[in-house]
Amino acid sequence: MQRTRLITGRRKRRLVLVVATLGLIMTAVPAWAAAPTNDTFAGATVIGAIPFTQTLDTTQATTDANDVAANANCGAPATEASVWYSFTAATDRSLLVDVSKSSYSAGVIVVTGAPGSFNLVACGPGATGFFATAGQTYYLLAFSDTAGVTGGQLKIAVKKAPPPPTVAVTVDALGSVSGGVATVSGSVSCSGVAEFGPILSVRVSQDVGRFIIHGRAQADESPCDGSTRHWSLRVNSRTGRFSGGHATVNADAFACGPIDCGEDSATRTLQLHH
């Protein structure tokens, strides 16, 4: 009886050791994350109200033929770790889809239609805007635009697009001329959300007898930060040489936001002096 108890005790200790070892092995095996439910077009997450925000783990998201088809007329370098959203507009409105705060370089494609007959509405890296028509359903594809980068933490926001930038331009009352080249100046300002601009272009024309001398110049792009900046441009003419006297200056400036552009122009007859 004593020998039997000893053997039984050893077996129990061995069984406990085996169970403990199996437990360690099982806890050491990583738990694989599942693909997001909106990994495919058919499972697109429905956006019910604007504004909409979501943070989503896309490390297990895939890409398929529908993603490639949506990108056909966009030309993004890659559509890795892509996920789908859908939105039906209740009213006409301008919208902005922003994925720029994601943990990886992300892009957005907006389409209408269905697989096999997608119509590209808008696309771009980081953020893109589009005008939504009441009653129309739009499909949003958010993706990693870098080949080999399989997602991360997607941060997507769909919200009302900002209004176009406000731009203002003026022309000073006096200019100058030297060696047949006119110099004109003025001010330009821009406020609001701008993806680029303001960009300023100037045209100068001057009647000289029966001829019209005219030339054009463009200023470098300046920040759209609400500041008013002075500009000065030298304008050459291919049709002759500017001289002292009256000249007409047309200045145009524009800056563009995610959807629309803002612009302004100014025309002034001024005196060119030596």
Steps between C-alpha positions, in 0.01 A plus 500: 500500500779739580675431164171559318453839668855605399447414134164677501657813651772505235240471226304790645810721516588410139145579386509842672836575332365408156189715545709796620736465204211491255361811663828684449515393136143610435554841660819547298314461168396848378133571440463600133277804444210450263455706185270802554134440420519766229800338330297447181254707297213274607571570868535878468435686825191717459553861608168620636578856604760767432738574664631143529826386659650157562829345607548153351775237511570416134807281547300194385308679224556371147474628146301342218383550142235754603763716668713486186200588283416803717859617457502454121436867421673638811849355467595466866834314530338229717170410670633288786295424814189656352159537665166624368237749619172610341301819535170612347463877491176639642568846354740660256818575689879523474685237705858435603637150568816524712732208581813711550523426874537123448813323625604429140489684168137464396287608208132520406305410186135601459287317241138447404351198328583138574782251438555478127358847437666738746498873422783696656384810690818608680824360638817616668760436769423607855166666429266563212183700455196450281155644439228256607164509320184427696383139463830374356695224677876544515755232586821600678811285480768576762834329443876495553653666195845347557571157354587251772360710785208293626307756697505602864267736687269661246350828618224605263282809525218597264382855555368813336759645265633845585394794283735620226789726608442874505746681273558873448745677268582868439724697259703801612445837329862541387740278308841543347681419180869439432661371183158430349395279795202606714484443874156496660392419854205457734373273777342155525334320791344159553310349791327167557591141416708478183673203341703741292523871430461780484657515154534846349530589131535849354447641149629842399401677178601843366395688190802633310380678188317248285643204690414332828788380714396219734666254731423251774663381825410266785595505867606201707228335704459652847344356819126528558524608863289814519796736457514780244823491300657753271591382151723654235556357151723591208312462173672457165327535165565297186323761285717797587640703788298663774560871549400772745133594496165341557458120503218264591562224753275195548577290808332164567545284810341168596531229763324162512362299791396134500191575289486854366736783415486862612622778273525873461618743233593866480545729199671835521638765265820631654799712422832337414785730593873482430 
